[in-house]
Amino acid sequence: MKFLGNVLATIIGLFVFCMLFFFGILIIATVFGGEAETVEIKNNSVIELNLEHIKHDYAGKYEDPWITIFSDKKNIGLSDVLSAIEEAKIDDNIKGISILNNYSSLGMAQSKTLRDALESFKKSGKFVMAYANSYSQKEYYLNSVANTIYINPVGDMDFKGLSSEIMFFKDLQDKSGVKMEVIRHGKYKSAVEPFLENKMSDANREQVTALLNSIWSSVAADISKSRNVSVAQLNAIANGLLARTPAMAKEQKLVDVVAYEDVYHNAIKKALKVNKDEDYNKVSISEYTKKIMTTAALNDSKDQIAIIYAQGEIQGGEGDVTTIGEGSMRRSLQDARKNKNVKAIVLRIDSPGGSALTSDLIWREVELTKKVKPVVVSMGNYAASGGYYIACNANTIFAENNTITGSIGVFGILPNFSQLATKIGINTEQVKTHENAARYSPFVPIDEKFKAVTLEGVEHIYKTFVTHVAEGRKMTFAQVDAIAQGRVWTGSEAIKIGLVDKIGGLKDAINEAARLSKTKDFSTQNYPEYKKDINDLFAEFPFGQSKEALIKEEIGEENYRVLEQIKKLQTKKGVQAMMPFEINIQ
């Protein structure tokens, strides 16, 4: 036995040594390879705007230097890209931007912000050109800002207006015996409607229709201005699918040139005065952004504006670049509040909401911070439900026209398997010392008294939510309640009803924060700085690929969407302040 133990210990020791050696070599290669890697921006260069791997406003910072080595050096956020485009305006080596077969995961408000940055870039006298084999509607919205738009002769264009698709699961519950017990406040709080009905309620249809029309109005207005095509004509094109082929798209003035990619590149060469038989200088947006991030001159301004990014669903715990946790958010607000150099704070929110408790904890931290220095909110794609909860007490709130916000309402959802248990022959009995001693059990039919107590808790949180909004927005409880009930609004609608102060992007919010704090010479400092451990580090490697990615690969994108919707609603813990549905615009 001792011999076998020694052999096993030797094997384990060799394994650990090999792992440490492997990671040591990898770390050294990463550190020194990263330092050796330099990007030369040649004269007469064009930036290729490929945003495939850019999804979030903020790529994140980490306290652990090892995490930073593997994450920060390869990740950039949209905020970094916007700063790089701003720098490119005055970079003599950069002559233009090429949007070539771009695909991105950016939301509509993010696309609007990027579009505005490209518009500003054009005004510097430099060109923006776009080419695609085919245009999705969302990608065309971004590409329509270009001076000249190309499309492949055998490509196609998706330009048909907006739609939203919601799945309902009531029949699935009846057939499976798995029921989702729902407790909610707000007639528009339709996040739980798929478990209650087999079709969309009139109230939900009303809000979704208004929301889509408002977003479309904003999109159409921008395209109309760039392409010099009236909004009425754009609506006619969408209704009749009059731009579905390259020739039709050109006839409707949505594109300029129908040609293959080589013709597009020759046009860029002509703009750069480069011979057709020579290559022109290109640099990817990611390379250019990293170059700017590492070589930008240090701003020696003592004053700072802190930008705290809150992106993703609101959950408990630390949080990261995809989720908002009270740990990183409260710590960031406290650090910025105590830092004497920080004169004001911009809270950049891109969230459909989530945990009501966590939302309230972050709201409280904003309230404490606001008493010390100005807090300005900048809303991204979403700042709805819990996302609006953490925004409502700011000094000033900015949103884009197509930001989705509001959804002031809460719900609770409890999975119940009692019908399924009965079907398969399982019976559950409870023994207790007091009438209400037993916790909720998913294997016992929900007790009406328990349901009433839970509803009381939901109502309490709803009243707290509405009260916070009323106090933050200087409205009465009745005024907020009338526009609450879980209903969602776009930024352009929200400004009319008092939920938002101004229309604008992150840059506008930063300028407002500087004005409120009476500072003109300042730098910006990004937060949060996340705390992650070694397990999170391993997840960065290919062998740490998520099970979700593996499942999606096996069952396909559409089937995964169904599975994901069910999983999301089944795993909600506690009362939720969550946007009622998802919108996926293509």
Secondary structure, DSSP 8 states (H G I E B T S, - for coil): -HHHHHHHHHHHHHHHHHHHHHHHHHHHHHHHHHHH------TTEEEE---TT---S---EESSHHHHHHHTTT---HHHHHHHHHHHTT-TTEEEEEEES------HHHHHHHHHHHHHHHHTT-EEEEEEEEE-HHHHHHHTTSSEEEEEEEEEE--S---------HHHHHHHS-EEEEEEE-TT-GGGGGGT-SS--HHHHHHHHHHHHHHHHHHHHHHHHHHT--HHHHHHHHHHTTTSSHHHHHHTTS-SEE--HHHHHHHHHHHHT--TTS--EEEEHHHHHHHHHHHS-----SEEEEEEEEESEEESSSEETTEEEHHHHHHHHHHHHH-TTEEEEEEEEEE-EEEHHHHHHHHHHHHHHHTTS-EEEEEEEEEETHHHHTTTTSSEEEE-TT-EEE---EEEEEEE-HHHHHHTT-------SSTT-S---TTS---HHHHHHHHHHHHHHHHHHHHHHHHHHT--HHHHHHH-TT-EEEHHHHHHHTS-SEE--HHHHHHHHHHHTT-SSEEEEEE-EE---HHHHHTTSGGG--HHHHHHHHH-HHHHHHHHHHHHHHT--S-EEE-S------
